[in-house]
Amino acid sequence: MRNKIIIVGAIVAFIYWRGARSHRPVKGKRPETVRHQAERLWKDPKAEKARRKLAEKVGNKVGHLTK
């Protein structure tokens, strides 16, 4: 009888331990850092095109003001 109680207690403890750990994030997969996100967005071709167009617009406006 004593052995059965120990076995059942061990099973309950194991199930509790597994359930408590199931909601934690996986250590191997880290979220992307802010720095990496910024680099990825800065190197995006669409963003480069938008920056180039904006620079041209600003250059044209400044050119009209200096004349």
N, C-alpha and C positions, 0 to 999 in steps of 0.2 A: 504494500500500500504506500509506503514511504517513497519507494522508487518511482511509482506512478505520479505522485505529487511533484516530485523533483522534475520529472520529464515534462509534465504539463506546465509547470512553472517556467522551465527553460524554453519551451515552445512559445508561451505567452510573452516572455521577455524578448525573444528573437523577433516575433511579429511586431511588438511595440517598437523595437529598435529600428526595424526596416521601415515601418510607417513613419517614424519621426524623421528619418533621413530622406524619405522620398520627395520631400518638398524643397530640399536644398538644391542649389544649382550644381551642375557638374563642374568639377574643378578643371577639366581639360579644355572646356569651351569658355573662354573669357569674352566678355562683351568688348566690342570695338571701342578703343579709347577715343576721346574727343580729338586728340591730335591726328589720329589716323583718319577719322571722319573728315576733318578739315582738309587733309592732304588729298583724300580721294575726291572730295567735292571740288577742290581747286584744280585738279588735273582733269576733271571731266571735260570732254570736248565741247559740250553745249555751254558750259560755264565760260570756257576760254573764248568762244565765239561771242557770247554776250558781253564779256569784258572788253573785247576788241571793238565791238560796235559802240559801247559806251565811251570808250576812249576817243573814238573818232568824233562822236557827237560833242564831247566836251572840248576836244581840240578845235572843232569848227566854231563853237560858241566863243571860245577864248580868242580865236583868230579874228572874229568879227569885232570884238571889243577892243582889240589893240589897234585896229586900223583907223 
